[in-house]
Amino acid sequence: MILLAMPRRPRVCIPGMPLHIIQRGNNRQVCSASDADLAAYANWLAVGAEKFGVRIHGWVFMTNHVHLLLTPMSEEGVPRLMQFIGRLYVRYFNDVYGRSGTLFEGRYRSSLIHDREYLLACLQYIELNPIRAGMVRDPGDYLWSSYRAHAFGTPIELWTPHGLYNDLGANPADRQAHYRKLMEQALAGEVVAKIRHCINKGLVLGSERFREQVRSLTGSPP
């Protein structure tokens, strides 16, 4: 019997619509072993985002994977950004640690986000990663996430606040206070499960109506 490989689900990327991205170390191996590594990744992410027209709204950099929440301005923005990071960061990492070969999984995972319904929940999910991993008790204690920008206004060159974050208050102090209260609320289990399911399967995270809108725009299954 001949087993046929299932075709990969095409990535859905629509200019102006946010995406949740996960990039994992190959076989879940460590892809950042020090603060210097994380700073190097952040630097090339910022450079690439500017170069390829991608707005970075949220992130968390962990030892064996990275979560990003971003909005591309073109269909090719995200693929070019991820190729750019992969080329430069992998070269850096291999040089530093005297290794060769693949560092990241062959394909990053992506999920198109219905911003009005899920964007803030997705931000919360991303920024709470270090707590779920038992690394810190408060998200503000973890340096390598977007939480400090959202919650305290820490200036980070990489960060472009999403419009929904800006809508949380009339001024920065109000937005930050609202965001801190939002982060104190536990995400519903079904929301966490849906975020994980959609990112792992490459599905659109949104209502059925939104999924149909995406289908009509792309011709691809949502």
Secondary structure, DSSP 8 states (H G I E B T S, - for coil): --------------TTS-EEEEEEBGGG--S--SHHHHHHHHHHHHHHHHHHTEEEEEEEE-SSEEEEEEEESSTTHHHHHHHHHHHHHHHHHHHHHT--S--B-SS-EEEEB-IIIIIHHHHHHHHTHHHHTTS-SSGGG-SSBSHHHHHH----TTB---HHHHTT-SSHHHHHHHHHHHHHS---HHHHHHHHHHHHHT--BS-HHHHHHHHHHHSS--
